[in-house]
Amino acid sequence: MTTTLAYFRWPLTFTVLGLILSFWLGHATTGTLAGALSFLAIGAVLAVLEISLSFDNAIVNANKLKDMTPVWRQRFLTWGILIAVFGMRIVFPLAVVSIAGEISPWQALKLAAVRPEQYAQVMHEAHTSIAAFGGTFLMLVALSYFIDQEKEIDWVRTVETRLRACGSVRGMEIAAVLILALVFTAALPDHQSDDFLFAAVCGLVTFVGVELLGQLLDKAEDTRNLAASGGFGAFLYLEVLDASFSFDGVIGAFALTQNLFLIAIGLGIGAFYVRSMTIMLVEKGTLAEFRYLEHGAFYSILVLSFIMYVQSLLHVPEVLTGLIGAVLIGLALWSSIRHNRREARG
């Protein structure tokens, strides 16, 4: 049987290369050791955040991937990772920068590569819109998980039972996010409030669009048949699902850094681990060993989304953002281990 370490040979290799690149990028950008170490830390946090937020992605992928042939499993791990890293982690963030800064994608890439100061200025000017768009999308992702009548497992029961009960009211999470968006819009200066509200509505529409696409794929009989065939159809189906899951991680990365290349490196490291985790879960047959880890990930998404809203008003240190997420996920992991020990004792 393949050892656990063998599944993560390529992710570990890419981790070393990615962290070296993060350190070099930080030094090349700032010219200081402190800047290089800061980039190194943010790259590592982005990788951990991507892995944590994509744990449910790995579980869903594993459920689909178990019907795939070994050849297409390997292609999902190789070809699929290129799509995940270069498509969603580079092309998509570039599109966000382009739209937010009202410049062409090529101009955004040139600014990021050769004129980082001007690129940073464009990002700074577009920060309110990015915070509103990303915060709205992430908040809806998290609330949709908790406000669900079909959700059976609770970690923080006092909170989650009440949120689950709200699932009987259709559109409760959308109403809650819109009310919060209006509160922040009212608190912002006039020259920023319109941009914030427009971006928040765009984030809401994007979330609904992604949800609709997922439902259409689930209901399409021909898509299900393709996914069951274990070949190209299943590969394509999983790539669409992966893109939907990775959207929150890509948007959330802007809460930590606005450097396009650092985002690609950090999230790319995480994407490698998610792919390998998926293969391991399928081959070992253990899909949900830690029952509360997913809860911790969604709590961290919820906190991150609120921080992005707050960042439209004041600066929140990136270290604090990453630390809160890491603590929540760590607590969820610890609770899961305790539950497993109690179950083992009988």
C-alpha angles and dihedrals in degrees: 000000000000113000120237092245091056091062091058100045094109095040091052091049092050090046092059092046092044095051091048089051090048091053092047092046091051092051092045091049100043103020091222137100090232090055091049091051090047091054089046091053094046091048090053092047091049090052092050092045092051092050092047096046091045097051090101087047089059091050094050091045090050092053090055097036095057088076093051124103116249090250093057091043088059092046090051088054094048111026091030093055090056090054091045096048103036098030107042098020099045112015095042097048088047089055090050091052091046094051095041093048094039092233133120119270090246091053090049091052092048091050092049092048106039107012107038093161093059090041089054090049091053090049091048092053091048094044095104093055093045091049092050095045096044095040092051094049094046093045091053091048091054098041092048088058095051099035094065126117091205093058106113107178122067127191101179095030098186091059102031099049090056092047091048090053089057088064089084088070108076115231094009093140092050091050092048093051093046091052091050091047090053091050092054091043090056091049094053126085116264094254091057104034096076092050091048095050094044092050091046091054089048089053090051092049090048091052092050090047092052090048091049092050091052092050092048090052091049093050098042106103094201092052091052091050091051091048090052093052092076094226139084093326091057090046092052092045092053093047091056091049091047091051090053093050095045093052093084092050093050093049092043091054090071088068088065104036141355094209108116095204094048090051090052093049096046097044090041090059090051092048091057091054093047091053093049092044089054092053091046093050090052097047096041093042095226110122104160112024093144106050099187100042092091090052090054091050093052092046088054090050090052093050091045092052092052091048090053089055091048090050089067086069105031142000119270116193113248090224090061091050093052093043094054091051093047092050093050093049091045091052091049091051091049091050090050092052091048090051091050091051092051090050090050092052087055 
